[in-house]
Amino acid sequence: MLDLNNGWNKIDNENEVKIDGNVVFKRPIHHEYCPLFCSSCKNVVATIDDADMIKKEKVCELCYITYYYINKEKWEQGWRPIEKTTNR
Ligand SMILES: [Zn+2]
């Protein structure tokens, strides 16, 4: 069976365990995952600053800097440059 959760098994709604030999690891499920890609430009998260910004605003630091300052009012109302299409 394909293991999509890297050995972790959910034991209740808040915790999961992984058994490795005689050792049982337990972790809360609701830890924060950091996305690997910016939701705006789709670039891979490369720096700690990007990772921090993606956790906060769902976009990388460059997108934040690029879009936030010119769209500050819209941004604060929840707008994000996600729907913007780019020419590829
Ligand atoms: Zn970006």
PDB file of the backbone (N, CA, C, O) and the ligand in Angstrom, with CONECT records:
HET     ZN  A 101       1
ATOM      1  N   MET A   1       0.834  -1.204   0.000  1.00  0.00           N
ATOM      2  CA  MET A   1       0.000   0.000   0.000  1.00  0.00           C
ATOM      3  C   MET A   1       0.860   1.242   0.000  1.00  0.00           C
ATOM      4  O   MET A   1       1.839   1.337   0.741  1.00  0.00           O
ATOM      5  N   LEU A   2       0.495   2.179  -0.823  1.00  0.00           N
ATOM      6  CA  LEU A   2       1.255   3.422  -0.907  1.00  0.00           C
ATOM      7  C   LEU A   2       1.045   4.249   0.356  1.00  0.00           C
ATOM      8  O   LEU A   2      -0.086   4.547   0.738  1.00  0.00           O
ATOM      9  N   ASP A   3       2.135   4.608   0.987  1.00  0.00           N
ATOM     10  CA  ASP A   3       2.043   5.372   2.226  1.00  0.00           C
ATOM     11  C   ASP A   3       2.206   6.857   1.923  1.00  0.00           C
ATOM     12  O   ASP A   3       3.315   7.343   1.703  1.00  0.00           O
ATOM     13  N   LEU A   4       1.092   7.561   1.915  1.00  0.00           N
ATOM     14  CA  LEU A   4       1.141   8.982   1.559  1.00  0.00           C
ATOM     15  C   LEU A   4       1.532   9.856   2.736  1.00  0.00           C
ATOM     16  O   LEU A   4       1.835  11.036   2.557  1.00  0.00           O
ATOM     17  N   ASN A   5       1.530   9.296   3.933  1.00  0.00           N
ATOM     18  CA  ASN A   5       1.766  10.129   5.111  1.00  0.00           C
ATOM     19  C   ASN A   5       3.091   9.817   5.786  1.00  0.00           C
ATOM     20  O   ASN A   5       3.286  10.123   6.962  1.00  0.00           O
ATOM     21  N   ASN A   6       4.003   9.204   5.034  1.00  0.00           N
ATOM     22  CA  ASN A   6       5.364   8.977   5.521  1.00  0.00           C
ATOM     23  C   ASN A   6       5.409   8.191   6.831  1.00  0.00           C
ATOM     24  O   ASN A   6       6.249   8.450   7.692  1.00  0.00           O
ATOM     25  N   GLY A   7       4.509   7.241   6.970  1.00  0.00           N
ATOM     26  CA  GLY A   7       4.539   6.398   8.159  1.00  0.00           C
ATOM     27  C   GLY A   7       3.708   6.899   9.320  1.00  0.00           C
ATOM     28  O   GLY A   7       3.561   6.199  10.322  1.00  0.00           O
ATOM     29  N   TRP A   8       3.168   8.087   9.204  1.00  0.00           N
ATOM     30  CA  TRP A   8       2.371   8.658  10.288  1.00  0.00           C
ATOM     31  C   TRP A   8       0.940   8.150  10.202  1.00  0.00           C
ATOM     32  O   TRP A   8       0.325   8.148   9.136  1.00  0.00           O
ATOM     33  N   ASN A   9       0.432   7.724  11.334  1.00  0.00           N
ATOM     34  CA  ASN A   9      -0.946   7.244  11.407  1.00  0.00           C
ATOM     35  C   ASN A   9      -1.739   8.083  12.385  1.00  0.00           C
ATOM     36  O   ASN A   9      -1.321   8.332  13.516  1.00  0.00           O
ATOM     37  N   LYS A  10      -2.881   8.504  11.918  1.00  0.00           N
ATOM     38  CA  LYS A  10      -3.748   9.317  12.748  1.00  0.00           C
ATOM     39  C   LYS A  10      -4.324   8.465  13.881  1.00  0.00           C
ATOM     40  O   LYS A  10      -4.869   7.390  13.629  1.00  0.00           O
ATOM     41  N   ILE A  11      -4.207   8.936  15.126  1.00  0.00           N
ATOM     42  CA  ILE A  11      -4.784   8.172  16.238  1.00  0.00           C
ATOM     43  C   ILE A  11      -6.046   8.822  16.782  1.00  0.00           C
ATOM     44  O   ILE A  11      -6.902   8.138  17.342  1.00  0.00           O
ATOM     45  N   ASP A  12      -6.170  10.118  16.625  1.00  0.00           N
ATOM     46  CA  ASP A  12      -7.417  10.807  16.939  1.00  0.00           C
ATOM     47  C   ASP A  12      -7.438  12.083  16.116  1.00  0.00           C
ATOM     48  O   ASP A  12      -6.634  12.242  15.198  1.00  0.00           O
ATOM     49  N   ASN A  13      -8.341  12.984  16.431  1.00  0.00           N
ATOM     50  CA  ASN A  13      -8.455  14.166  15.577  1.00  0.00           C
ATOM     51  C   ASN A  13      -7.310  15.149  15.735  1.00  0.00           C
ATOM     52  O   ASN A  13      -7.155  16.063  14.925  1.00  0.00           O
ATOM     53  N   GLU A  14      -6.518  14.969  16.759  1.00  0.00           N
ATOM     54  CA  GLU A  14      -5.468  15.952  17.004  1.00  0.00           C
ATOM     55  C   GLU A  14      -4.051  15.421  16.966  1.00  0.00           C
ATOM     56  O   GLU A  14      -3.095  16.195  16.946  1.00  0.00           O
ATOM     57  N   ASN A  15      -3.908  14.103  16.956  1.00  0.00           N
ATOM     58  CA  ASN A  15      -2.560  13.544  17.036  1.00  0.00           C
ATOM     59  C   ASN A  15      -2.352  12.424  16.033  1.00  0.00           C
ATOM     60  O   ASN A  15      -3.294  11.748  15.618  1.00  0.00           O
ATOM     61  N   GLU A  16      -1.101  12.246  15.658  1.00  0.00           N
ATOM     62  CA  GLU A  16      -0.755  11.103  14.834  1.00  0.00           C
ATOM     63  C   GLU A  16       0.540  10.510  15.358  1.00  0.00           C
ATOM     64  O   GLU A  16       1.344  11.205  15.979  1.00  0.00           O
ATOM     65  N   VAL A  17       0.737   9.232  15.107  1.00  0.00           N
ATOM     66  CA  VAL A  17       1.923   8.551  15.602  1.00  0.00           C
ATOM     67  C   VAL A  17       2.650   7.864  14.454  1.00  0.00           C
ATOM     68  O   VAL A  17       2.063   7.514  13.430  1.00  0.00           O
ATOM     69  N   LYS A  18       3.926   7.688  14.662  1.00  0.00           N
ATOM     70  CA  LYS A  18       4.749   6.960  13.717  1.00  0.00           C
ATOM     71  C   LYS A  18       5.563   5.966  14.526  1.00  0.00           C
ATOM     72  O   LYS A  18       6.224   6.336  15.496  1.00  0.00           O
ATOM     73  N   ILE A  19       5.512   4.718  14.130  1.00  0.00           N
ATOM     74  CA  ILE A  19       6.253   3.700  14.862  1.00  0.00           C
ATOM     75  C   ILE A  19       7.475   3.312  14.046  1.00  0.00           C
ATOM     76  O   ILE A  19       7.366   2.860  12.906  1.00  0.00           O
ATOM     77  N   ASP A  20       8.634   3.498  14.651  1.00  0.00           N
ATOM     78  CA  ASP A  20       9.892   3.196  13.992  1.00  0.00           C
ATOM     79  C   ASP A  20      10.665   2.250  14.902  1.00  0.00           C
ATOM     80  O   ASP A  20      11.312   2.681  15.856  1.00  0.00           O
ATOM     81  N   GLY A  21      10.590   0.957  14.599  1.00  0.00           N
ATOM     82  CA  GLY A  21      11.208  -0.026  15.472  1.00  0.00           C
ATOM     83  C   GLY A  21      10.493  -0.047  16.808  1.00  0.00           C
ATOM     84  O   GLY A  21       9.290  -0.300  16.867  1.00  0.00           O
ATOM     85  N   ASN A  22      11.228   0.217  17.886  1.00  0.00           N
ATOM     86  CA  ASN A  22      10.626   0.216  19.216  1.00  0.00           C
ATOM     87  C   ASN A  22      10.217   1.610  19.669  1.00  0.00           C
ATOM     88  O   ASN A  22       9.722   1.792  20.781  1.00  0.00           O
ATOM     89  N   VAL A  23      10.427   2.578  18.808  1.00  0.00           N
ATOM     90  CA  VAL A  23      10.174   3.956  19.215  1.00  0.00           C
ATOM     91  C   VAL A  23       8.875   4.446  18.598  1.00  0.00           C
ATOM     92  O   VAL A  23       8.634   4.270  17.404  1.00  0.00           O
ATOM     93  N   VAL A  24       8.051   5.055  19.418  1.00  0.00           N
ATOM     94  CA  VAL A  24       6.801   5.635  18.930  1.00  0.00           C
ATOM     95  C   VAL A  24       6.906   7.155  18.992  1.00  0.00           C
ATOM     96  O   VAL A  24       7.090   7.745  20.057  1.00  0.00           O
ATOM     97  N   PHE A  25       6.787   7.758  17.838  1.00  0.00           N
ATOM     98  CA  PHE A  25       6.780   9.219  17.778  1.00  0.00           C
ATOM     99  C   PHE A  25       5.333   9.689  17.740  1.00  0.00           C
ATOM    100  O   PHE A  25       4.477   9.069  17.109  1.00  0.00           O
ATOM    101  N   LYS A  26       5.080  10.780  18.417  1.00  0.00           N
ATOM    102  CA  LYS A  26       3.730  11.327  18.421  1.00  0.00           C
ATOM    103  C   LYS A  26       3.819  12.806  18.110  1.00  0.00           C
ATOM    104  O   LYS A  26       4.696  13.500  18.624  1.00  0.00           O
ATOM    105  N   ARG A  27       2.921  13.290  17.277  1.00  0.00           N
ATOM    106  CA  ARG A  27       2.928  14.721  16.987  1.00  0.00           C
ATOM    107  C   ARG A  27       1.502  15.210  16.775  1.00  0.00           C
ATOM    108  O   ARG A  27       0.633  14.450  16.349  1.00  0.00           O
ATOM    109  N   PRO A  28       1.268  16.483  17.076  1.00  0.00           N
ATOM    110  CA  PRO A  28      -0.063  17.045  16.804  1.00  0.00           C
ATOM    111  C   PRO A  28      -0.256  17.208  15.300  1.00  0.00           C
ATOM    112  O   PRO A  28       0.689  17.524  14.578  1.00  0.00           O
ATOM    113  N   ILE A  29      -1.465  16.995  14.839  1.00  0.00           N
ATOM    114  CA  ILE A  29      -1.748  17.103  13.413  1.00  0.00           C
ATOM    115  C   ILE A  29      -1.823  18.552  12.964  1.00  0.00           C
ATOM    116  O   ILE A  29      -1.476  18.882  11.830  1.00  0.00           O
ATOM    117  N   HIS A  30      -2.276  19.409  13.861  1.00  0.00           N
ATOM    118  CA  HIS A  30      -2.529  20.783  13.429  1.00  0.00           C
ATOM    119  C   HIS A  30      -1.307  21.672  13.477  1.00  0.00           C
ATOM    120  O   HIS A  30      -1.408  22.857  13.796  1.00  0.00           O
ATOM    121  N   HIS A  31      -0.159  21.114  13.164  1.00  0.00           N
ATOM    122  CA  HIS A  31       0.989  21.996  13.033  1.00  0.00           C
ATOM    123  C   HIS A  31       0.900  22.691  11.690  1.00  0.00           C
ATOM    124  O   HIS A  31       0.215  22.222  10.781  1.00  0.00           O
ATOM    125  N   GLU A  32       1.584  23.790  11.571  1.00  0.00           N
ATOM    126  CA  GLU A  32       1.443  24.608  10.386  1.00  0.00           C
ATOM    127  C   GLU A  32       2.363  24.125   9.270  1.00  0.00           C
ATOM    128  O   GLU A  32       3.583  24.083   9.429  1.00  0.00           O
ATOM    129  N   TYR A  33       1.772  23.769   8.161  1.00  0.00           N
ATOM    130  CA  TYR A  33       2.579  23.390   7.018  1.00  0.00           C
ATOM    131  C   TYR A  33       2.962  24.646   6.262  1.00  0.00           C
ATOM    132  O   TYR A  33       2.144  25.547   6.077  1.00  0.00           O
ATOM    133  N   CYS A  34       4.185  24.698   5.836  1.00  0.00           N
ATOM    134  CA  CYS A  34       4.594  25.819   5.005  1.00  0.00           C
ATOM    135  C   CYS A  34       4.512  25.381   3.552  1.00  0.00           C
ATOM    136  O   CYS A  34       5.141  24.394   3.169  1.00  0.00           O
ATOM    137  N   PRO A  35       3.751  26.095   2.741  1.00  0.00           N
ATOM    138  CA  PRO A  35       3.672  25.721   1.330  1.00  0.00           C
ATOM    139  C   PRO A  35       5.047  25.797   0.678  1.00  0.00           C
ATOM    140  O   PRO A  35       5.901  26.580   1.095  1.00  0.00           O
ATOM    141  N   LEU A  36       5.249  24.993  -0.330  1.00  0.00           N
ATOM    142  CA  LEU A  36       6.549  24.993  -1.007  1.00  0.00           C
ATOM    143  C   LEU A  36       6.610  26.005  -2.136  1.00  0.00           C
ATOM    144  O   LEU A  36       7.688  26.355  -2.618  1.00  0.00           O
ATOM    145  N   PHE A  37       5.441  26.470  -2.551  1.00  0.00           N
ATOM    146  CA  PHE A  37       5.398  27.400  -3.664  1.00  0.00           C
ATOM    147  C   PHE A  37       4.601  28.638  -3.283  1.00  0.00           C
ATOM    148  O   PHE A  37       3.641  28.574  -2.516  1.00  0.00           O
ATOM    149  N   CYS A  38       5.021  29.752  -3.833  1.00  0.00           N
ATOM    150  CA  CYS A  38       4.259  30.979  -3.686  1.00  0.00           C
ATOM    151  C   CYS A  38       2.927  30.810  -4.407  1.00  0.00           C
ATOM    152  O   CYS A  38       2.889  30.319  -5.536  1.00  0.00           O
ATOM    153  N   SER A  39       1.831  31.214  -3.760  1.00  0.00           N
ATOM    154  CA  SER A  39       0.523  31.048  -4.391  1.00  0.00           C
ATOM    155  C   SER A  39       0.301  32.059  -5.501  1.00  0.00           C
ATOM    156  O   SER A  39      -0.663  31.948  -6.259  1.00  0.00           O
ATOM    157  N   SER A  40       1.173  33.033  -5.603  1.00  0.00           N
ATOM    158  CA  SER A  40       1.020  34.043  -6.640  1.00  0.00           C
ATOM    159  C   SER A  40       1.905  33.765  -7.847  1.00  0.00           C
ATOM    160  O   SER A  40       1.403  33.580  -8.956  1.00  0.00           O
ATOM    161  N   CYS A  41       3.206  33.736  -7.642  1.00  0.00           N
ATOM    162  CA  CYS A  41       4.123  33.597  -8.781  1.00  0.00           C
ATOM    163  C   CYS A  41       4.530  32.150  -9.027  1.00  0.00           C
ATOM    164  O   CYS A  41       5.184  31.849 -10.025  1.00  0.00           O
ATOM    165  N   LYS A  42       4.143  31.245  -8.114  1.00  0.00           N
ATOM    166  CA  LYS A  42       4.428  29.813  -8.231  1.00  0.00           C
ATOM    167  C   LYS A  42       5.916  29.480  -8.130  1.00  0.00           C
ATOM    168  O   LYS A  42       6.329  28.362  -8.436  1.00  0.00           O
ATOM    169  N   ASN A  43       6.707  30.443  -7.704  1.00  0.00           N
ATOM    170  CA  ASN A  43       8.113  30.142  -7.512  1.00  0.00           C
ATOM    171  C   ASN A  43       8.310  29.334  -6.242  1.00  0.00           C
ATOM    172  O   ASN A  43       7.525  29.429  -5.299  1.00  0.00           O
ATOM    173  N   VAL A  44       9.365  28.544  -6.233  1.00  0.00           N
ATOM    174  CA  VAL A  44       9.675  27.748  -5.057  1.00  0.00           C
ATOM    175  C   VAL A  44      10.152  28.667  -3.941  1.00  0.00           C
ATOM    176  O   VAL A  44      10.883  29.631  -4.171  1.00  0.00           O
ATOM    177  N   VAL A  45       9.723  28.344  -2.736  1.00  0.00           N
ATOM    178  CA  VAL A  45      10.179  29.106  -1.580  1.00  0.00           C
ATOM    179  C   VAL A  45      11.673  28.862  -1.401  1.00  0.00           C
ATOM    180  O   VAL A  45      12.111  27.725  -1.226  1.00  0.00           O
ATOM    181  N   ALA A  46      12.438  29.927  -1.445  1.00  0.00           N
ATOM    182  CA  ALA A  46      13.885  29.761  -1.453  1.00  0.00           C
ATOM    183  C   ALA A  46      14.549  30.227  -0.171  1.00  0.00           C
ATOM    184  O   ALA A  46      15.606  29.714   0.196  1.00  0.00           O
ATOM    185  N   THR A  47      13.964  31.168   0.499  1.00  0.00           N
ATOM    186  CA  THR A  47      14.629  31.735   1.662  1.00  0.00           C
ATOM    187  C   THR A  47      13.727  31.660   2.888  1.00  0.00           C
ATOM    188  O   THR A  47      12.520  31.444   2.784  1.00  0.00           O
ATOM    189  N   ILE A  48      14.337  31.843   4.037  1.00  0.00           N
ATOM    190  CA  ILE A  48      13.567  31.885   5.284  1.00  0.00           C
ATOM    191  C   ILE A  48      12.574  33.050   5.248  1.00  0.00           C
ATOM    192  O   ILE A  48      11.450  32.941   5.736  1.00  0.00           O
ATOM    193  N   ASP A  49      13.010  34.157   4.664  1.00  0.00           N
ATOM    194  CA  ASP A  49      12.109  35.310   4.553  1.00  0.00           C
ATOM    195  C   ASP A  49      10.878  34.964   3.724  1.00  0.00           C
ATOM    196  O   ASP A  49       9.757  35.343   4.064  1.00  0.00           O
ATOM    197  N   ASP A  50      11.107  34.230   2.619  1.00  0.00           N
ATOM    198  CA  ASP A  50       9.972  33.799   1.803  1.00  0.00           C
ATOM    199  C   ASP A  50       9.048  32.898   2.611  1.00  0.00           C
ATOM    200  O   ASP A  50       7.828  33.057   2.587  1.00  0.00           O
ATOM    201  N   ALA A  51       9.646  31.950   3.325  1.00  0.00           N
ATOM    202  CA  ALA A  51       8.849  31.003   4.107  1.00  0.00           C
ATOM    203  C   ALA A  51       8.019  31.740   5.151  1.00  0.00           C
ATOM    204  O   ALA A  51       6.840  31.440   5.341  1.00  0.00           O
ATOM    205  N   ASP A  52       8.635  32.698   5.822  1.00  0.00           N
ATOM    206  CA  ASP A  52       7.905  33.467   6.831  1.00  0.00           C
ATOM    207  C   ASP A  52       6.763  34.243   6.192  1.00  0.00           C
ATOM    208  O   ASP A  52       5.658  34.308   6.730  1.00  0.00           O
ATOM    209  N   MET A  53       7.050  34.830   5.035  1.00  0.00           N
ATOM    210  CA  MET A  53       6.028  35.630   4.368  1.00  0.00           C
ATOM    211  C   MET A  53       4.898  34.743   3.858  1.00  0.00           C
ATOM    212  O   MET A  53       3.733  35.135   3.912  1.00  0.00           O
ATOM    213  N   ILE A  54       5.225  33.575   3.373  1.00  0.00           N
ATOM    214  CA  ILE A  54       4.191  32.670   2.871  1.00  0.00           C
ATOM    215  C   ILE A  54       3.300  32.192   4.008  1.00  0.00           C
ATOM    216  O   ILE A  54       2.095  32.022   3.824  1.00  0.00           O
ATOM    217  N   LYS A  55       3.879  31.976   5.165  1.00  0.00           N
ATOM    218  CA  LYS A  55       3.051  31.597   6.314  1.00  0.00           C
ATOM    219  C   LYS A  55       2.085  32.723   6.673  1.00  0.00           C
ATOM    220  O   LYS A  55       0.939  32.485   7.052  1.00  0.00           O
ATOM    221  N   LYS A  56       2.574  33.946   6.547  1.00  0.00           N
ATOM    222  CA  LYS A  56       1.749  35.086   6.938  1.00  0.00           C
ATOM    223  C   LYS A  56       0.754  35.485   5.860  1.00  0.00           C
ATOM    224  O   LYS A  56      -0.434  35.661   6.129  1.00  0.00           O
ATOM    225  N   GLU A  57       1.257  35.626   4.627  1.00  0.00           N
ATOM    226  CA  GLU A  57       0.430  36.232   3.577  1.00  0.00           C
ATOM    227  C   GLU A  57       0.184  35.326   2.378  1.00  0.00           C
ATOM    228  O   GLU A  57      -0.478  35.733   1.424  1.00  0.00           O
ATOM    229  N   LYS A  58       0.709  34.101   2.412  1.00  0.00           N
ATOM    230  CA  LYS A  58       0.515  33.108   1.350  1.00  0.00           C
ATOM    231  C   LYS A  58       1.238  33.455   0.050  1.00  0.00           C
ATOM    232  O   LYS A  58       1.040  32.794  -0.970  1.00  0.00           O
ATOM    233  N   VAL A  59       2.063  34.477   0.088  1.00  0.00           N
ATOM    234  CA  VAL A  59       2.869  34.781  -1.093  1.00  0.00           C
ATOM    235  C   VAL A  59       4.315  34.997  -0.648  1.00  0.00           C
ATOM    236  O   VAL A  59       4.586  35.252   0.525  1.00  0.00           O
ATOM    237  N   CYS A  60       5.237  34.889  -1.604  1.00  0.00           N
ATOM    238  CA  CYS A  60       6.643  35.052  -1.260  1.00  0.00           C
ATOM    239  C   CYS A  60       6.958  36.526  -0.985  1.00  0.00           C
ATOM    240  O   CYS A  60       6.156  37.425  -1.238  1.00  0.00           O
ATOM    241  N   GLU A  61       8.152  36.722  -0.460  1.00  0.00           N
ATOM    242  CA  GLU A  61       8.512  38.075  -0.080  1.00  0.00           C
ATOM    243  C   GLU A  61       8.522  39.024  -1.283  1.00  0.00           C
ATOM    244  O   GLU A  61       8.094  40.174  -1.184  1.00  0.00           O
ATOM    245  N   LEU A  62       9.016  38.526  -2.409  1.00  0.00           N
ATOM    246  CA  LEU A  62       9.064  39.369  -3.602  1.00  0.00           C
ATOM    247  C   LEU A  62       7.661  39.781  -4.055  1.00  0.00           C
ATOM    248  O   LEU A  62       7.427  40.939  -4.398  1.00  0.00           O
ATOM    249  N   CYS A  63       6.737  38.828  -4.053  1.00  0.00           N
ATOM    250  CA  CYS A  63       5.358  39.172  -4.426  1.00  0.00           C
ATOM    251  C   CYS A  63       4.775  40.156  -3.427  1.00  0.00           C
ATOM    252  O   CYS A  63       4.079  41.103  -3.793  1.00  0.00           O
ATOM    253  N   TYR A  64       5.073  39.915  -2.166  1.00  0.00           N
ATOM    254  CA  TYR A  64       4.557  40.821  -1.144  1.00  0.00           C
ATOM    255  C   TYR A  64       5.076  42.228  -1.372  1.00  0.00           C
ATOM    256  O   TYR A  64       4.321  43.199  -1.348  1.00  0.00           O
ATOM    257  N   ILE A  65       6.376  42.319  -1.594  1.00  0.00           N
ATOM    258  CA  ILE A  65       6.977  43.631  -1.818  1.00  0.00           C
ATOM    259  C   ILE A  65       6.450  44.238  -3.119  1.00  0.00           C
ATOM    260  O   ILE A  65       6.153  45.430  -3.189  1.00  0.00           O
ATOM    261  N   THR A  66       6.340  43.390  -4.151  1.00  0.00           N
ATOM    262  CA  THR A  66       5.926  43.885  -5.461  1.00  0.00           C
ATOM    263  C   THR A  66       4.475  44.342  -5.459  1.00  0.00           C
ATOM    264  O   THR A  66       4.141  45.379  -6.032  1.00  0.00           O
ATOM    265  N   TYR A  67       3.603  43.550  -4.801  1.00  0.00           N
ATOM    266  CA  TYR A  67       2.177  43.843  -4.891  1.00  0.00           C
ATOM    267  C   TYR A  67       1.616  44.617  -3.701  1.00  0.00           C
ATOM    268  O   TYR A  67       0.671  45.395  -3.830  1.00  0.00           O
ATOM    269  N   TYR A  68       2.223  44.382  -2.548  1.00  0.00           N
ATOM    270  CA  TYR A  68       1.635  44.986  -1.365  1.00  0.00           C
ATOM    271  C   TYR A  68       1.636  46.507  -1.435  1.00  0.00           C
ATOM    272  O   TYR A  68       0.626  47.150  -1.150  1.00  0.00           O
ATOM    273  N   TYR A  69       2.768  47.074  -1.813  1.00  0.00           N
ATOM    274  CA  TYR A  69       2.883  48.526  -1.755  1.00  0.00           C
ATOM    275  C   TYR A  69       2.029  49.246  -2.786  1.00  0.00           C
ATOM    276  O   TYR A  69       1.586  50.372  -2.559  1.00  0.00           O
ATOM    277  N   ILE A  70       1.798  48.588  -3.930  1.00  0.00           N
ATOM    278  CA  ILE A  70       0.967  49.256  -4.937  1.00  0.00           C
ATOM    279  C   ILE A  70      -0.512  48.927  -4.767  1.00  0.00           C
ATOM    280  O   ILE A  70      -1.367  49.580  -5.366  1.00  0.00           O
ATOM    281  N   ASN A  71      -0.816  47.918  -3.954  1.00  0.00           N
ATOM    282  CA  ASN A  71      -2.218  47.532  -3.758  1.00  0.00           C
ATOM    283  C   ASN A  71      -2.561  47.450  -2.286  1.00  0.00           C
ATOM    284  O   ASN A  71      -3.348  46.599  -1.871  1.00  0.00           O
ATOM    285  N   LYS A  72      -1.974  48.331  -1.499  1.00  0.00           N
ATOM    286  CA  LYS A  72      -2.069  48.207  -0.050  1.00  0.00           C
ATOM    287  C   LYS A  72      -3.516  48.149   0.446  1.00  0.00           C
ATOM    288  O   LYS A  72      -3.861  47.325   1.293  1.00  0.00           O
ATOM    289  N   GLU A  73      -4.347  49.030  -0.092  1.00  0.00           N
ATOM    290  CA  GLU A  73      -5.733  49.065   0.388  1.00  0.00           C
ATOM    291  C   GLU A  73      -6.480  47.785   0.037  1.00  0.00           C
ATOM    292  O   GLU A  73      -7.159  47.192   0.876  1.00  0.00           O
ATOM    293  N   LYS A  74      -6.338  47.365  -1.242  1.00  0.00           N
ATOM    294  CA  LYS A  74      -6.997  46.126  -1.656  1.00  0.00           C
ATOM    295  C   LYS A  74      -6.454  44.949  -0.871  1.00  0.00           C
ATOM    296  O   LYS A  74      -7.196  44.061  -0.451  1.00  0.00           O
ATOM    297  N   TRP A  75      -5.133  44.961  -0.682  1.00  0.00           N
ATOM    298  CA  TRP A  75      -4.487  43.856   0.032  1.00  0.00           C
ATOM    299  C   TRP A  75      -5.075  43.692   1.422  1.00  0.00           C
ATOM    300  O   TRP A  75      -5.380  42.583   1.859  1.00  0.00           O
ATOM    301  N   GLU A  76      -5.227  44.808   2.100  1.00  0.00           N
ATOM    302  CA  GLU A  76      -5.719  44.735   3.469  1.00  0.00           C
ATOM    303  C   GLU A  76      -7.180  44.317   3.530  1.00  0.00           C
ATOM    304  O   GLU A  76      -7.677  43.922   4.585  1.00  0.00           O
ATOM    305  N   GLN A  77      -7.864  44.407   2.396  1.00  0.00           N
ATOM    306  CA  GLN A  77      -9.238  43.895   2.339  1.00  0.00           C
ATOM    307  C   GLN A  77      -9.268  42.437   1.905  1.00  0.00           C
ATOM    308  O   GLN A  77     -10.339  41.856   1.733  1.00  0.00           O
ATOM    309  N   GLY A  78      -8.097  41.853   1.730  1.00  0.00           N
ATOM    310  CA  GLY A  78      -8.044  40.438   1.414  1.00  0.00           C
ATOM    311  C   GLY A  78      -7.673  40.112  -0.023  1.00  0.00           C
ATOM    312  O   GLY A  78      -7.522  38.943  -0.380  1.00  0.00           O
ATOM    313  N   TRP A  79      -7.527  41.133  -0.842  1.00  0.00           N
ATOM    314  CA  TRP A  79      -7.156  40.884  -2.241  1.00  0.00           C
ATOM    315  C   TRP A  79      -5.746  40.309  -2.330  1.00  0.00           C
ATOM    316  O   TRP A  79      -4.848  40.717  -1.593  1.00  0.00           O
ATOM    317  N   ARG A  80      -5.568  39.367  -3.235  1.00  0.00           N
ATOM    318  CA  ARG A  80      -4.239  38.830  -3.511  1.00  0.00           C
ATOM    319  C   ARG A  80      -4.053  38.726  -5.022  1.00  0.00           C
ATOM    320  O   ARG A  80      -5.018  38.521  -5.758  1.00  0.00           O
ATOM    321  N   PRO A  81      -2.825  38.865  -5.475  1.00  0.00           N
ATOM    322  CA  PRO A  81      -2.579  38.824  -6.934  1.00  0.00           C
ATOM    323  C   PRO A  81      -2.586  37.416  -7.497  1.00  0.00           C
ATOM    324  O   PRO A  81      -1.879  37.129  -8.463  1.00  0.00           O
ATOM    325  N   ILE A  82      -3.381  36.532  -6.902  1.00  0.00           N
ATOM    326  CA  ILE A  82      -3.359  35.125  -7.289  1.00  0.00           C
ATOM    327  C   ILE A  82      -4.006  34.900  -8.655  1.00  0.00           C
ATOM    328  O   ILE A  82      -3.553  34.059  -9.431  1.00  0.00           O
ATOM    329  N   GLU A  83      -5.067  35.655  -8.942  1.00  0.00           N
ATOM    330  CA  GLU A  83      -5.799  35.433 -10.187  1.00  0.00           C
ATOM    331  C   GLU A  83      -5.096  36.047 -11.392  1.00  0.00           C
ATOM    332  O   GLU A  83      -5.481  35.789 -12.533  1.00  0.00           O
ATOM    333  N   LYS A  84      -4.095  36.837 -11.152  1.00  0.00           N
ATOM    334  CA  LYS A  84      -3.389  37.491 -12.239  1.00  0.00           C
ATOM    335  C   LYS A  84      -2.765  36.460 -13.158  1.00  0.00           C
ATOM    336  O   LYS A  84      -2.080  35.543 -12.705  1.00  0.00           O
ATOM    337  N   THR A  85      -3.004  36.612 -14.441  1.00  0.00           N
ATOM    338  CA  THR A  85      -2.415  35.666 -15.392  1.00  0.00           C
ATOM    339  C   THR A  85      -1.147  36.278 -15.961  1.00  0.00           C
ATOM    340  O   THR A  85      -1.058  37.484 -16.189  1.00  0.00           O
ATOM    341  N   THR A  86      -0.189  35.427 -16.176  1.00  0.00           N
ATOM    342  CA  THR A  86       1.067  35.900 -16.736  1.00  0.00           C
ATOM    343  C   THR A  86       1.258  35.299 -18.116  1.00  0.00           C
ATOM    344  O   THR A  86       0.769  34.208 -18.408  1.00  0.00           O
ATOM    345  N   ASN A  87       1.962  36.011 -18.942  1.00  0.00           N
ATOM    346  CA  ASN A  87       2.277  35.483 -20.267  1.00  0.00           C
ATOM    347  C   ASN A  87       3.452  34.516 -20.156  1.00  0.00           C
ATOM    348  O   ASN A  87       4.538  34.887 -19.713  1.00  0.00           O
ATOM    349  N   ARG A  88       3.223  33.306 -20.554  1.00  0.00           N
ATOM    350  CA  ARG A  88       4.300  32.331 -20.480  1.00  0.00           C
ATOM    351  C   ARG A  88       4.757  31.958 -21.869  1.00  0.00           C
ATOM    352  O   ARG A  88       5.666  31.142 -22.021  1.00  0.00           O
TER     353      ARG A  88
HETATM  354 ZN    ZN A 101       5.722  35.008  -5.286  1.00  0.00          ZN2+
END
